[in-house]
Amino acid sequence: MTTIVVIVGVAVYIALYFFYGKKLETDVVKADDGLETPANRLYDGVDYIPAKAPVLFGHHFASVAGAAPIIGPVIAMAWGWVPALAWIWFGNIFIGAVHDYLAIMASVRYDGKSIQFVASDLITNRTGKLFYWLVFLILILIVGAFGAVLGRMFVGDPAVPSSYILTLVAALILGVLLYRVKMNFTLATIIGIVMLGLAVWGGTVMPFVAPKGVWFVVMFFYIIIAAAIPVNVLLQPRDYLNSWLLYLGLAIGAIAAIFSGAEFSAPAFTSFSPIVSGGKPSPFWPVIPLIVACGSLSGFHALVGSGTTSKQLDKESSGLKIGYGGMLFEGFLSTIVVIAVAGYGMQLLVNAGQSIDASSWGYGYIAPSGAAGIGGAGMFTAAYAEMVADTWLGFLPTTIVKTIAGMWVASFAMTTLDTTNRLARYTVSEIALPLKEKNAGAYNFLTNRWVASVIPAAIGIYLAWSGTFSILWPAFGAGNQLIASIALLTGTAWVTKRLKSKASMALIPAYLLWITVTAAILWHMFVVVLPAISSNPLTNTVVFIVEAVMLILNIVFIIDFLRTRNEPVSEPSQA
């Protein structure tokens, strides 16, 4: 079964890229390398910096992937591996890849401005302002959710944070080689990959043990610094190295899946409403988008694509590889996760002495010791290592294989944290723009890149420290998928109003997604969060308020979109 699923997955993604994706590029977006991109035209040495396509792919993919395409699918297997995999592939094909590509290219044509800015120009000014606040709220939830994942994982497997710290050192060195020394790109890449291998090995021999609170403090200061310094100092080289870690892990996982030929021991289907979110029976519709999140589609991708990626795109033809191809690549990662856990996860539960029912797949975390943990990351790392050991790749040390899998989660989650904080910095600056004329002092203070980085970091890390992951994760998923539907509607407006192209392949999925996510937010607010407020009043009240505000903004947005859908717009002076 593992062999069949991985081969079908590869075939589906390759076919989609070369047929559906290319048609989107040529017939709808009409990508043109004759147009100078913002990275070249508006180069500033901090945010607008052209990057080679492989480097930018690494940054974009590592930023958008995070830990979600690993954690989400494991949790979603509470419904069974068939529903989980069906949503991953359906979302990739009809929503995710289209959404990501349109967000990047719309931003490129708007001088690298955010998707929120595009919405304010194409729909209404009110829409854009509300969108900024919606984005700011979801960015805080992302910091909280991914911070919670990392805090528990760093404590559970000390080799992972050690390897990650060494990877940061390697990334800083690679950045110097690429941008200061200007070493040959291929030679610098080889040196970087060697350093990456040493970092993974070094973490296993020098594990760094610290309590969870220490890691939250470290994360707080790290994401502030990473969000404020130029992208080519750390983000570009670090994410480029991370992409090679992913390529290695995916290659090993794909080969292991093909040659293991294991039957799936996990249930194909469990129940329409297993215990998934907040200890409550969770119906597959509308809850599934909240759980799988980035493994299928993600509004966060639009924020990254229009926030950092569009400012580094060297030529328009690279947009399809990075945006459309990146989403399909992420879906394939989630496919490997489902294969590994479905084939080997059941035995791990048995070995750990846990009950084998639907709820065991929800927020269970099976570390090598069998200790309880968070979000399914440990289940994946252990199952992945078992799958590799069950093939001719079994000569690879199990410790190294588990560390590689753990580094997937840690590296991409940390990448998401600092990229999120950088995006939040941009958002704070854009929200504060009305103060520029009214109160220049307040504007200059709030838009200072260090101050604007502290605000979301402080709120997000507090939520992570609160320990309410089973509520935080679906709350992040709700906001994330809500942004996806709004960004896709904005992309639809750009395609129809600016490019004068047909947009049915974006509009229909956007409407369906909006209805699903709106229903899911209502369910999560009143079934999961509201009854749990008494158990953790401050954190859960914050989550409830955030979701309520998101819901109101969401309704205002769809009203504005429908009202202005057929209205003409003037040519933007910056496009």
MARMILUM-862556 format. One line per 2 residues: number of its first residue (from 1); their letters; for each residue x, y negated, z negated of C-alpha. Coordinates in nm, 2 decimals. Each point is the difference from the previous one (the first is absolute). Layout:
residues N
NUM) a) X Y Z  ...
END
This chain:
residues 575
1) mt) 0.00 0.00 0.00  0.28 -0.24 -0.08
3) ti) 0.14 0.06 0.35  -0.33 -0.07 0.18
5) vv) -0.08 -0.32 -0.19  0.34 -0.16 0.05
7) iv) 0.01 0.08 0.38  -0.35 -0.13 0.05
9) gv) 0.08 -0.31 -0.20  0.31 -0.08 0.21
11) av) -0.19 0.06 0.33  -0.28 -0.23 -0.11
13) yi) 0.23 -0.29 -0.10  0.22 0.02 0.31
15) al) -0.30 0.01 0.23  -0.16 -0.30 -0.18
17) yf) 0.31 -0.21 0.02  0.07 0.04 0.37
19) fy) -0.36 -0.02 0.12  -0.22 -0.19 -0.24
21) gk) 0.28 -0.22 -0.14  0.15 -0.09 0.34
23) kl) -0.34 -0.10 0.13  -0.05 -0.22 -0.30
25) et) 0.33 -0.17 0.07  -0.05 -0.06 0.37
27) dv) -0.37 -0.05 0.04  -0.10 -0.17 -0.33
29) vk) 0.29 -0.18 -0.15  0.20 -0.05 0.32
31) ad) 0.34 0.00 -0.17  0.25 -0.21 0.18
33) dg) 0.38 -0.01 -0.06  0.01 -0.32 0.19
35) le) -0.16 -0.18 -0.30  0.25 -0.10 -0.27
37) tp) -0.09 0.15 -0.33  -0.01 -0.21 -0.32
39) an) 0.30 0.18 -0.14  0.21 -0.16 0.27
41) rl) -0.18 -0.33 0.05  -0.04 -0.08 -0.37
43) yd) 0.31 0.16 -0.14  0.07 -0.13 -0.35
45) gv) 0.24 0.25 -0.15  -0.23 0.09 -0.29
47) dy) -0.33 0.14 0.14  0.01 -0.05 0.38
49) ip) 0.29 0.23 0.10  0.00 0.22 0.31
51) ak) 0.08 0.37 -0.07  0.09 0.29 0.22
53) ap) -0.31 0.22 0.06  0.14 0.30 -0.20
55) vl) 0.08 -0.23 -0.30  -0.34 -0.17 0.01
57) fg) -0.18 0.33 0.04  0.18 0.12 -0.32
59) hh) -0.10 -0.32 -0.19  -0.36 0.01 0.13
61) fa) -0.05 0.37 -0.06  0.16 0.01 -0.34
63) sv) -0.20 -0.30 -0.11  -0.34 0.12 0.13
65) ag) 0.04 0.36 -0.10  0.08 -0.04 -0.37
67) aa) -0.10 0.30 -0.21  -0.36 -0.01 0.12
69) pi) 0.03 0.25 0.30  0.14 0.25 -0.25
71) ig) -0.21 -0.06 -0.31  -0.33 -0.07 0.17
73) pv) -0.02 0.33 0.20  0.09 0.20 -0.31
75) ia) -0.28 -0.16 -0.20  -0.24 0.03 0.30
77) ma) 0.05 0.38 0.00  -0.25 0.00 -0.29
79) wg) -0.25 0.02 0.29  0.20 0.27 0.17
81) wv) 0.28 -0.01 0.26  -0.24 -0.01 0.30
83) pa) -0.18 -0.32 -0.11  0.33 -0.16 -0.10
85) la) 0.17 0.08 0.33  -0.31 -0.10 0.20
87) wi) -0.01 -0.35 -0.14  0.37 -0.04 0.05
89) wf) -0.02 0.08 0.37  -0.33 -0.18 0.06
91) gn) 0.13 -0.31 -0.17  0.33 0.00 0.19
93) if) -0.17 0.05 0.34  -0.29 -0.23 -0.01
95) ig) 0.10 -0.27 -0.25  0.34 -0.01 -0.16
97) av) 0.24 -0.02 0.30  -0.23 -0.25 0.19
99) hd) -0.03 -0.21 -0.31  0.38 -0.02 -0.06
101) yl) 0.09 -0.08 0.36  -0.26 -0.28 0.03
103) ai) 0.11 -0.16 -0.33  0.36 -0.02 0.11
105) ma) -0.06 -0.13 0.35  -0.26 -0.25 -0.11
107) sv) 0.25 -0.14 -0.25  0.27 -0.01 0.26
109) ry) -0.22 -0.21 0.22  -0.07 -0.23 -0.30
111) dg) 0.37 -0.08 -0.07  0.02 0.28 -0.26
113) ks) -0.29 -0.14 -0.21  -0.19 0.24 -0.22
115) iq) -0.31 0.18 0.10  -0.18 -0.23 -0.24
117) fv) 0.10 -0.30 0.20  -0.12 0.17 0.32
119) as) -0.34 0.06 -0.17  -0.03 -0.37 -0.10
121) dl) 0.07 -0.11 0.36  -0.22 0.25 0.17
123) it) -0.29 0.03 -0.24  -0.04 -0.29 -0.25
125) nr) 0.23 -0.20 -0.22  -0.20 0.13 -0.30
127) tg) 0.06 0.35 0.11  0.37 -0.05 0.01
129) kl) 0.01 -0.15 -0.35  -0.20 0.28 -0.14
131) fy) 0.22 0.25 0.18  0.31 -0.15 -0.17
133) wl) -0.16 0.06 -0.34  -0.11 0.35 0.09
135) vf) 0.35 0.09 0.12  0.16 -0.14 -0.32
137) li) -0.23 0.22 -0.21  0.08 0.31 0.19
139) li) 0.37 -0.07 -0.01  -0.02 -0.01 -0.38
141) li) -0.18 0.33 0.00  0.27 0.15 0.22
143) vg) 0.27 -0.11 -0.24  -0.20 0.15 -0.28
145) af) -0.07 0.34 0.17  0.34 0.06 0.14
147) ga) 0.17 -0.13 -0.32  -0.19 0.26 -0.19
149) vl) 0.11 0.28 0.23  0.37 -0.10 -0.03
151) gr) 0.00 -0.05 -0.37  -0.12 0.35 -0.07
153) mf) 0.21 0.16 0.28  0.32 -0.17 -0.12
155) vg) -0.05 0.15 -0.34  -0.10 0.34 0.13
157) dp) 0.30 0.05 0.23  0.30 -0.22 -0.10
159) av) 0.19 0.10 0.31  -0.24 -0.20 0.22
161) ps) 0.07 -0.35 -0.15  0.37 0.07 -0.01
163) sy) -0.01 0.09 0.37  -0.21 -0.31 0.08
165) il) 0.24 -0.23 -0.18  0.30 0.14 0.19
167) tl) -0.21 -0.04 0.32  -0.04 -0.37 -0.07
169) va) 0.38 -0.03 -0.03  0.04 0.18 0.33
171) al) -0.26 -0.23 0.16  0.18 -0.31 -0.12
173) il) 0.33 0.13 0.15  -0.18 0.09 0.33
175) gv) -0.15 -0.35 0.01  0.35 -0.15 -0.02
177) ll) 0.13 0.23 0.27  -0.29 -0.08 0.23
179) yr) -0.04 -0.37 -0.05  0.33 -0.14 -0.14
181) vk) 0.27 0.23 0.14  -0.22 0.06 0.31
183) mn) 0.12 0.36 0.03  -0.10 0.21 0.30
185) ft) -0.37 0.10 -0.07  0.05 0.37 0.05
187) la) 0.32 0.01 -0.22  -0.17 -0.20 -0.27
189) ti) -0.30 0.24 0.01  0.22 0.31 -0.04
191) ig) 0.17 -0.16 -0.30  -0.34 -0.09 -0.14
193) iv) -0.13 0.36 0.04  0.31 0.14 -0.17
195) ml) -0.05 -0.25 -0.29  -0.36 0.11 -0.02
197) gl) 0.09 0.36 -0.03  0.25 -0.08 -0.27
199) av) -0.27 -0.20 -0.18  -0.24 0.30 0.00
201) wg) 0.27 0.23 -0.12  0.13 -0.25 -0.26
203) gt) -0.35 -0.03 -0.16  -0.01 0.38 -0.06
205) vm) 0.34 0.00 -0.18  -0.05 -0.33 -0.18
207) pf) -0.37 -0.02 -0.11  -0.09 -0.32 -0.18
209) va) -0.24 0.06 -0.29  -0.21 -0.30 -0.13
211) pk) -0.35 -0.04 -0.15  -0.28 -0.12 0.22
213) gv) -0.01 -0.35 -0.15  0.36 -0.06 0.10
215) wf) -0.08 0.10 0.36  -0.30 -0.24 0.01
217) vv) 0.23 -0.29 -0.11  0.26 0.10 0.26
219) mf) -0.27 0.01 0.27  -0.13 -0.34 -0.11
221) fy) 0.33 -0.17 0.05  0.10 0.20 0.31
223) ii) -0.31 -0.08 0.20  0.03 -0.37 -0.08
225) ia) 0.36 -0.01 0.13  -0.07 0.22 0.30
227) aa) -0.30 -0.22 0.10  0.20 -0.32 -0.01
229) ip) 0.33 0.08 0.17  0.05 0.00 0.38
231) vn) -0.14 0.32 0.16  0.33 0.09 0.17
233) vl) 0.18 0.02 -0.34  -0.20 0.29 -0.14
235) lq) -0.33 0.08 0.16  0.11 0.06 0.36
237) pr) 0.30 0.23 -0.08  -0.17 0.17 -0.30
239) dy) -0.31 0.08 0.21  0.21 0.11 0.29
241) ln) 0.18 0.25 -0.23  -0.33 0.11 -0.14
243) sw) -0.12 0.08 0.35  0.29 0.24 0.04
245) ll) -0.10 0.17 -0.32  -0.35 0.04 0.13
247) yl) 0.12 0.13 0.34  0.21 0.26 -0.18
249) gl) -0.28 0.10 -0.24  -0.26 0.02 0.28
251) ai) 0.23 0.20 0.22  0.07 0.25 -0.28
253) ga) -0.37 0.01 -0.10  -0.12 0.05 0.36
255) ia) 0.26 0.28 0.06  -0.09 0.16 -0.33
257) ai) -0.38 -0.02 0.08  0.06 0.16 0.35
259) fs) 0.22 0.29 -0.12  -0.17 0.07 -0.34
261) ga) -0.32 0.11 0.17  -0.17 0.01 -0.34
263) ef) -0.37 0.03 -0.04  -0.17 -0.28 -0.19
265) sa) -0.08 0.11 -0.36  -0.17 -0.33 -0.09
267) pa) -0.38 -0.01 0.07  -0.11 -0.12 0.34
269) ft) -0.30 -0.17 -0.16  -0.09 -0.03 -0.37
271) sf) -0.30 -0.22 -0.05  -0.15 -0.32 0.14
273) sp) 0.04 -0.17 -0.34  0.29 0.14 -0.20
275) iv) 0.16 -0.18 -0.29  0.24 -0.25 0.16
277) sg) -0.03 -0.36 -0.11  -0.01 -0.10 -0.37
279) gk) -0.13 0.35 -0.11  -0.32 -0.05 0.20
281) ps) -0.15 0.22 0.28  0.11 -0.18 0.31
283) pf) -0.19 0.05 0.33  0.21 0.05 0.31
285) wp) -0.19 -0.29 0.16  0.06 -0.28 -0.07
287) vi) 0.30 0.08 -0.24  0.25 0.17 0.23
289) pl) 0.15 -0.32 0.15  0.07 -0.13 -0.35
291) iv) 0.21 0.31 -0.08  0.19 0.09 0.32
293) ac) 0.06 -0.37 0.06  0.32 -0.06 0.21
295) gs) 0.02 0.36 0.11  -0.28 -0.07 0.24
297) ls) -0.04 -0.37 0.03  0.10 -0.31 -0.20
299) gf) -0.08 -0.37 -0.02  0.34 -0.04 -0.17
301) ha) 0.15 0.08 0.34  -0.16 -0.31 0.15
303) lv) 0.16 -0.21 -0.28  0.34 0.15 0.06
305) gs) -0.04 -0.02 0.38  -0.10 -0.36 0.00
307) gt) 0.21 -0.09 -0.31  0.35 0.13 0.06
309) ts) 0.00 0.22 0.31  -0.12 -0.26 0.25
311) kq) 0.27 -0.24 -0.12  0.27 0.25 0.09
313) ld) -0.13 0.14 0.33  0.26 -0.06 0.27
315) ke) -0.22 0.07 0.30  -0.37 0.07 0.05
317) ss) 0.05 0.35 0.15  0.14 0.12 -0.33
319) gl) -0.34 -0.07 -0.17  -0.16 0.32 0.12
321) ki) 0.28 0.22 -0.13  0.00 -0.18 -0.34
323) gy) -0.37 -0.06 -0.05  -0.18 0.28 0.18
325) gg) 0.28 0.25 -0.02  0.07 -0.08 -0.37
327) ml) -0.36 0.08 -0.10  0.00 0.33 0.19
329) fe) 0.33 0.09 -0.17  -0.15 -0.07 -0.33
331) gf) -0.30 0.22 0.08  0.25 0.28 0.09
333) ls) 0.17 -0.05 -0.34  -0.34 0.05 -0.17
335) ti) -0.06 0.31 0.21  0.33 0.15 -0.12
337) vv) -0.11 -0.08 -0.36  -0.33 0.18 0.05
339) ia) 0.17 0.30 0.16  0.26 0.03 -0.29
341) va) -0.26 -0.03 -0.28  -0.26 0.21 0.17
343) gy) 0.25 0.28 0.06  0.19 0.00 -0.32
345) gm) -0.18 -0.22 -0.26  -0.24 0.26 -0.13
347) ql) 0.28 0.22 -0.11  0.16 -0.29 -0.18
349) lv) -0.32 -0.05 -0.19  0.00 0.36 -0.10
351) na) 0.36 -0.01 -0.11  -0.07 -0.31 -0.20
353) gq) -0.29 0.17 -0.18  -0.26 -0.24 0.12
355) si) -0.36 0.08 0.09  -0.06 0.04 0.37
357) da) -0.31 -0.21 0.06  -0.07 -0.30 0.21
359) ss) 0.09 -0.25 -0.28  0.35 0.16 -0.01
361) wg) 0.08 -0.17 0.33  -0.12 -0.34 -0.09
363) yg) 0.25 -0.20 -0.21  0.20 0.30 -0.10
365) yi) 0.38 -0.03 0.02  0.20 0.32 -0.01
367) ap) 0.36 -0.08 -0.09  0.26 0.28 0.01
369) sg) -0.06 0.04 -0.38  -0.37 0.02 0.05
371) aa) -0.06 -0.32 -0.20  -0.30 -0.21 0.06
373) gi) 0.06 -0.32 0.19  -0.15 -0.23 0.26
375) gg) -0.14 -0.01 0.35  0.11 0.32 0.17
377) ag) 0.36 -0.10 0.08  0.16 0.28 -0.21
379) mf) -0.24 0.25 0.16  0.13 -0.10 0.34
381) ta) 0.37 0.00 -0.08  -0.03 0.34 -0.16
383) ay) -0.21 0.14 0.29  0.23 -0.15 0.26
385) ae) 0.30 0.17 -0.16  -0.18 0.33 -0.02
387) mv) -0.09 -0.02 0.37  0.36 -0.08 0.10
389) ad) 0.13 0.29 -0.22  -0.24 0.24 0.17
391) tw) 0.18 -0.04 0.34  0.35 0.03 0.14
393) lg) 0.05 -0.35 -0.14  0.01 0.16 -0.34
395) fl) 0.38 -0.04 -0.01  -0.06 -0.37 -0.09
397) pt) 0.02 -0.04 -0.38  -0.34 -0.03 -0.15
399) ti) 0.11 -0.30 -0.22  0.11 -0.20 0.31
401) vk) -0.32 0.08 0.18  -0.22 -0.11 -0.29
403) ti) 0.21 -0.31 -0.04  -0.05 -0.08 0.37
405) ag) -0.38 0.05 -0.03  0.00 -0.21 -0.32
407) mw) 0.20 -0.27 0.17  -0.28 -0.02 0.26
409) va) -0.24 -0.10 -0.27  0.23 -0.22 -0.20
411) sf) 0.17 -0.18 0.29  -0.31 -0.07 0.19
413) am) -0.20 -0.10 -0.31  0.28 -0.24 -0.10
415) tt) 0.02 -0.13 0.35  -0.37 -0.06 -0.01
417) ld) 0.03 -0.18 -0.33  0.26 -0.26 0.11
419) tt) -0.15 -0.04 0.35  -0.34 -0.06 -0.18
421) nr) 0.15 -0.26 -0.22  0.15 -0.18 0.30
423) la) -0.34 0.00 0.17  -0.15 -0.13 -0.32
425) ry) 0.26 -0.27 0.00  -0.11 -0.10 0.35
427) tv) -0.37 0.01 -0.11  0.05 -0.21 -0.31
429) se) 0.17 -0.26 0.22  -0.28 0.00 0.25
431) ia) -0.27 -0.02 -0.27  0.18 -0.30 -0.15
433) lp) 0.01 -0.18 0.33  -0.29 -0.24 -0.08
435) lk) 0.21 -0.14 -0.28  0.27 -0.12 0.23
437) ek) -0.17 -0.33 0.06  -0.19 -0.03 -0.33
439) na) 0.27 0.11 -0.25  0.34 0.04 0.16
441) ga) 0.17 0.09 -0.33  -0.24 0.29 -0.07
443) yn) 0.03 0.12 0.36  0.38 0.00 -0.01
445) fl) 0.00 0.18 -0.33  -0.25 0.27 0.10
447) tn) 0.17 0.06 0.34  0.34 0.03 -0.14
449) rw) 0.10 0.35 0.12  0.10 0.10 -0.36
451) va) -0.31 -0.13 -0.17  -0.23 0.14 0.27
453) sv) 0.17 0.34 -0.04  -0.05 0.01 -0.38
455) ip) -0.38 -0.05 -0.01  -0.11 0.32 0.18
457) aa) 0.29 0.20 -0.15  -0.11 -0.08 -0.35
459) ig) -0.37 0.08 0.05  0.07 0.32 0.20
461) iy) 0.26 0.15 -0.23  -0.23 -0.07 -0.30
463) la) -0.27 0.21 0.17  0.26 0.27 0.07
465) ws) 0.10 0.00 -0.36  -0.36 0.04 -0.12
467) gt) 0.00 0.37 0.10  -0.34 0.02 0.17
469) fs) 0.12 0.16 0.32  -0.32 0.19 0.08
471) il) -0.19 -0.33 0.01  0.28 -0.21 0.16
473) wp) 0.06 0.24 0.29  -0.36 -0.01 0.14
475) af) -0.02 -0.37 -0.08  0.32 -0.05 0.22
477) ga) -0.16 0.22 0.26  -0.32 -0.20 0.00
479) gn) 0.17 -0.33 0.06  0.24 0.16 0.24
481) ql) -0.27 0.14 0.23  -0.20 -0.31 -0.04
483) ia) 0.29 -0.20 0.14  0.02 0.25 0.28
485) si) -0.36 -0.05 0.11  0.04 -0.38 -0.02
487) al) 0.34 0.00 0.18  -0.15 0.22 0.27
489) lt) -0.29 -0.23 0.05  0.25 -0.29 0.02
491) gt) 0.20 0.20 0.26  -0.33 0.05 0.19
493) aw) -0.06 -0.38 0.00  0.35 -0.06 0.13
495) vt) -0.03 0.25 0.28  -0.34 -0.13 0.11
497) kr) 0.05 -0.38 -0.05  0.37 -0.04 0.09
499) lk) 0.08 0.29 0.23  -0.34 0.02 0.16
501) sk) 0.03 0.38 -0.03  -0.26 0.27 -0.09
503) as) 0.02 0.09 -0.37  -0.25 0.29 -0.05
505) ma) 0.27 0.24 -0.12  0.08 -0.24 -0.28
507) li) -0.35 -0.15 -0.07  -0.20 0.33 -0.06
509) pa) 0.26 0.15 -0.24  0.02 -0.33 -0.18
511) yl) -0.38 -0.01 -0.06  0.00 0.36 -0.12
513) lw) 0.29 -0.06 -0.23  -0.15 -0.31 -0.14
515) it) -0.33 0.18 -0.09  0.20 0.29 -0.15
517) vt) 0.23 -0.21 -0.21  -0.27 -0.23 -0.12
519) aa) -0.20 0.30 -0.13  0.32 0.15 -0.15
521) il) 0.08 -0.32 -0.20  -0.36 -0.02 -0.14
523) wh) 0.03 0.37 -0.10  0.34 -0.05 -0.16
525) mf) -0.10 -0.32 -0.19  -0.32 0.14 -0.15
527) vv) 0.07 0.37 -0.03  0.36 0.00 -0.10
529) vl) 0.13 -0.33 -0.13  -0.30 -0.15 -0.18
531) pa) -0.05 0.31 -0.23  0.38 0.00 -0.07
533) is) 0.03 -0.36 -0.12  -0.05 0.10 -0.37
535) sn) 0.30 0.24 0.02  0.24 -0.27 0.13
537) pl) -0.18 -0.33 -0.01  0.26 -0.24 0.13
539) tn) 0.13 0.20 0.29  -0.32 0.15 0.12
541) tv) -0.18 -0.34 -0.03  0.27 -0.15 0.22
543) vf) -0.05 0.28 0.25  -0.38 -0.05 0.00
545) iv) 0.03 -0.37 0.05  0.25 0.04 0.28
547) ea) -0.23 0.24 0.18  -0.30 -0.22 -0.05
549) vm) 0.18 -0.30 0.15  0.12 0.22 0.29
551) li) -0.36 0.11 0.06  -0.13 -0.35 0.01
553) ln) 0.27 -0.12 0.23  -0.06 0.31 0.22
555) iv) -0.37 -0.09 0.04  0.08 -0.36 0.09
557) fi) 0.26 0.11 0.25  -0.24 0.23 0.19
559) id) -0.26 -0.27 0.01  0.25 -0.25 0.15
561) fl) 0.12 0.26 0.25  -0.35 0.08 0.12
563) rt) -0.10 -0.37 0.02  0.31 -0.10 0.20
565) rn) 0.05 0.31 0.21  -0.10 -0.15 0.33
567) ep) 0.12 -0.36 -0.07  0.29 -0.13 0.22
569) vs) 0.32 -0.12 -0.17  0.25 -0.27 0.11
571) ep) 0.35 0.09 0.09  0.23 0.01 -0.31
573) sq) 0.28 -0.25 0.01  0.24 0.25 -0.15
575) a) -0.07 0.30 0.22
END
